[in-house]
Amino acid sequence: MVPGRLYTAKDMAKIGCNGCNGCSYCCQEMGESVILTPFDICELTWNLGKSFDELMEDKIELYMTDGMALPNLKMTGEKEAYGFREVCGFLNEEGRCSIHAFRPGLCRLFPLGRNYEIKQMETEDGGQEVKGFRYFIVEDSCPKLNGTKVKIEKWLEIPNLKKNEEFITKWHYFCKDFREEMQGLLDAGEDEKVKKINLAMLELFYRKPYEKERGFYEEFEERMGRFQG
């Protein structure tokens, strides 16, 4: 997909959708596409009072692609109320999100996508790579888009958005490198090693609870250092 215009969180974009009005289009038949970050799982466990393993019982599932296992929102069996379509397990009978206040990042993002960029910045030492991303509108993604302009940071409704964007960037490139490493091991026939490393990654970043007193970002940085060290 080649994105069109790119936006920062401070920009206005034509992404208004009349508050969805019970549409729930983006909560139906999404397959394994709503992948959850460690921040998403942290928010779900804190706000629902459930562990990662408890969420695995009926709300989330693991899916492996390119050698990396990650959790995603689980689409439940076909529901008559939604025209016998599979829907997110957090969608209520009124067609509204029951976890809207702490919904996952990809749910907040829709109908936007992220275009990751690496820029070369000149420094006194010569140069430095700066990683980040900008947003773009995914064409034909939402049937309720009405052309109303909304400020992207308001649309996302994420506290401390700058810190969150830094985390999203770091996690994106970590996953990219992780997949490349795992794919190399798979190509070498090291399937059991890939499984062992994935279990360790899931335990450290997902299953092990985050402490509210410390806050997510500080603890995530510490865990990342431990994993990469």
C-alpha positions as CSV (number, residue, x, y, z in Angstrom):
1,M,0.0,0.0,0.0
2,V,1.4,3.4,-1.0
3,P,0.1,6.1,1.4
4,G,-1.1,9.4,0.1
5,R,-0.7,12.5,2.2
6,L,1.2,12.0,5.5
7,Y,0.2,13.6,8.8
8,T,1.6,14.3,12.2
9,A,-0.5,14.0,15.4
10,K,-0.9,17.8,15.4
11,D,-2.5,17.9,11.9
12,M,-6.2,17.9,11.0
13,A,-7.4,15.0,8.8
14,K,-10.7,14.1,7.2
15,I,-11.5,11.2,9.4
16,G,-14.8,12.2,11.1
17,C,-17.3,9.3,11.1
18,N,-20.3,10.6,13.0
19,G,-19.3,8.7,16.1
20,C,-19.8,5.4,14.2
21,N,-23.5,5.5,15.2
22,G,-23.5,1.7,16.0
23,C,-21.9,0.8,12.7
24,S,-19.2,-1.4,14.3
25,Y,-17.8,-2.2,10.8
26,C,-14.2,-2.1,12.0
27,C,-15.1,-4.6,14.8
28,Q,-16.3,-7.3,12.4
29,E,-14.4,-10.0,10.5
30,M,-11.0,-8.5,11.1
31,G,-9.3,-12.0,11.3
32,E,-6.0,-11.8,13.1
33,S,-5.3,-8.2,12.0
34,V,-5.8,-6.4,15.3
35,I,-2.4,-7.2,16.7
36,L,-1.8,-6.1,20.3
37,T,1.3,-4.4,21.7
38,P,2.6,-4.8,25.2
39,F,1.0,-1.4,26.0
40,D,-2.4,-2.7,24.8
41,I,-2.2,-5.8,27.0
42,C,-1.1,-3.7,29.9
43,E,-4.1,-1.4,29.5
44,L,-6.5,-4.4,29.2
45,T,-5.2,-6.2,32.2
46,W,-5.1,-3.1,34.4
47,N,-8.6,-2.0,33.5
48,L,-10.3,-5.4,33.3
49,G,-8.6,-6.8,36.3
50,K,-7.7,-9.9,34.3
51,S,-4.4,-11.6,33.6
52,F,-3.0,-12.3,30.2
53,D,-3.9,-15.9,30.6
54,E,-7.4,-15.1,31.5
55,L,-7.8,-12.9,28.4
56,M,-6.5,-15.8,26.4
57,E,-9.5,-17.8,27.4
58,D,-11.9,-16.0,25.1
59,K,-10.9,-12.4,24.2
60,I,-7.4,-12.7,22.6
61,E,-5.4,-15.4,20.8
62,L,-1.9,-15.9,19.6
63,Y,-1.0,-15.9,15.9
64,M,2.5,-16.5,14.4
65,T,3.6,-14.8,11.3
66,D,7.2,-14.7,9.9
67,G,8.4,-16.6,13.0
68,M,7.0,-14.2,15.6
69,A,4.1,-15.0,17.9
70,L,1.9,-12.1,18.9
71,P,-1.5,-11.7,20.5
72,N,-4.4,-10.3,18.6
73,L,-8.1,-9.5,19.4
74,K,-10.1,-12.7,18.9
75,M,-13.1,-12.6,16.5
76,T,-15.8,-14.7,18.2
77,G,-18.1,-17.1,16.3
78,E,-20.7,-15.8,13.9
79,K,-23.4,-13.7,15.6
80,E,-27.0,-13.5,14.3
81,A,-27.2,-9.8,15.5
82,Y,-24.4,-8.9,13.1
83,G,-25.7,-10.8,10.0
84,F,-23.9,-13.9,11.0
85,R,-20.5,-12.2,10.8
86,E,-17.6,-12.8,13.2
87,V,-17.1,-9.9,15.6
88,C,-14.7,-8.7,18.3
89,G,-15.3,-10.3,21.6
90,F,-15.5,-6.9,23.2
91,L,-18.4,-5.7,21.1
92,N,-21.6,-5.5,23.1
93,E,-25.2,-6.3,21.9
94,E,-25.8,-2.6,21.0
95,G,-22.9,-2.7,18.5
96,R,-20.7,-0.6,20.7
97,C,-17.2,-1.2,22.1
98,S,-17.3,-2.3,25.7
99,I,-13.6,-1.2,26.3
100,H,-13.7,2.0,24.4
101,A,-11.9,4.0,27.1
102,F,-8.9,1.7,27.0
103,R,-9.3,0.1,23.5
104,P,-6.1,-1.1,21.7
105,G,-3.9,1.2,19.6
106,L,-5.0,-0.2,16.2
107,C,-8.6,0.3,17.2
108,R,-7.9,4.0,18.1
109,L,-5.9,4.4,14.8
110,F,-8.6,3.2,12.4
111,P,-9.1,4.5,9.7
112,L,-5.5,5.7,9.9
113,G,-2.4,3.8,9.2
114,R,1.3,4.5,10.1
115,N,4.1,5.0,7.6
116,Y,7.4,4.3,9.3
117,E,10.4,6.4,8.3
118,I,14.1,6.6,9.0
119,K,15.6,10.0,8.5
120,Q,19.3,11.0,8.4
121,M,20.0,13.9,10.8
122,E,23.3,15.8,10.7
123,T,25.1,16.0,14.0
124,E,28.5,17.2,15.1
125,D,29.7,13.6,14.9
126,G,28.6,13.3,11.3
127,G,25.1,11.9,11.2
128,Q,22.4,10.0,13.1
129,E,19.4,7.8,12.1
130,V,16.1,9.1,13.5
131,K,13.3,6.6,13.4
132,G,9.6,7.6,13.6
133,F,6.4,7.5,11.7
134,R,3.6,9.7,10.3
135,Y,-0.1,8.9,9.8
136,F,-2.1,8.4,6.6
137,I,-5.7,7.7,5.8
138,V,-6.4,4.2,4.7
139,E,-8.6,4.6,1.6
140,D,-12.0,2.9,1.5
141,S,-11.5,1.5,5.0
142,C,-14.5,3.0,6.8
143,P,-18.1,3.4,5.3
144,K,-19.0,6.2,7.8
145,L,-16.3,8.7,6.8
146,N,-18.0,12.0,6.2
147,G,-15.1,14.3,5.4
148,T,-15.2,16.1,8.7
149,K,-11.7,17.2,9.8
150,V,-10.5,16.0,13.2
151,K,-7.2,16.7,14.9
152,I,-5.4,13.4,14.9
153,E,-4.2,13.6,18.5
154,K,-7.8,14.2,19.6
155,W,-8.9,11.3,17.5
156,L,-6.4,8.9,19.2
157,E,-7.2,10.1,22.7
158,I,-4.0,8.6,24.1
159,P,-2.5,10.3,27.2
160,N,1.1,11.3,26.8
161,L,0.9,10.7,23.1
162,K,4.6,11.6,22.4
163,K,5.8,9.0,24.8
164,N,3.4,6.5,23.2
165,E,4.6,7.3,19.7
166,E,8.2,6.7,20.9
167,F,7.1,3.3,22.3
168,I,5.3,2.4,19.1
169,T,8.3,3.2,17.0
170,K,10.7,1.2,19.2
171,W,8.3,-1.8,19.3
172,H,7.8,-1.7,15.5
173,Y,11.6,-1.9,14.8
174,F,12.1,-4.5,17.6
175,C,9.4,-6.7,15.9
176,K,11.0,-6.1,12.5
177,D,14.4,-7.3,13.7
178,F,12.9,-10.1,15.7
179,R,11.1,-11.5,12.7
180,E,14.2,-11.4,10.6
181,E,16.2,-13.3,13.2
182,M,13.4,-15.9,13.7
183,Q,13.0,-16.4,10.0
184,G,16.7,-17.0,9.7
185,L,16.5,-19.7,12.4
186,L,13.5,-21.3,10.7
187,D,15.3,-21.4,7.4
188,A,18.1,-23.2,9.3
189,G,15.7,-25.7,10.7
190,E,15.9,-24.4,14.3
191,D,12.1,-24.6,14.9
192,E,12.4,-25.5,18.6
193,K,14.8,-22.6,19.2
194,V,12.3,-20.3,17.6
195,K,9.6,-21.6,19.9
196,K,11.7,-21.2,23.0
197,I,12.7,-17.6,22.1
198,N,9.1,-16.7,21.3
199,L,7.9,-18.1,24.7
200,A,10.6,-16.0,26.5
201,M,9.6,-12.9,24.5
202,L,5.9,-13.4,25.3
203,E,6.6,-14.0,29.0
204,L,8.7,-10.9,29.4
205,F,6.6,-8.4,27.4
206,Y,3.1,-9.8,27.7
207,R,2.4,-12.3,30.4
208,K,4.4,-10.8,33.2
209,P,2.2,-8.0,34.8
210,Y,3.3,-4.4,34.7
211,E,3.4,-2.4,37.9
212,K,0.9,0.5,38.0
213,E,3.1,2.4,40.5
214,R,6.0,2.5,38.0
215,G,3.9,3.1,34.9
216,F,4.2,1.2,31.6
217,Y,6.9,3.0,29.7
218,E,9.6,3.0,32.3
219,E,9.1,-0.7,33.0
220,F,8.9,-1.5,29.3
221,E,12.3,0.2,28.7
222,E,13.8,-1.9,31.5
223,R,12.4,-5.1,30.0
224,M,13.6,-4.2,26.5
225,G,17.1,-3.6,27.9
226,R,17.1,-7.0,29.6
227,F,15.8,-8.8,26.5
228,Q,18.4,-7.2,24.2
229,G,21.2,-7.5,26.7
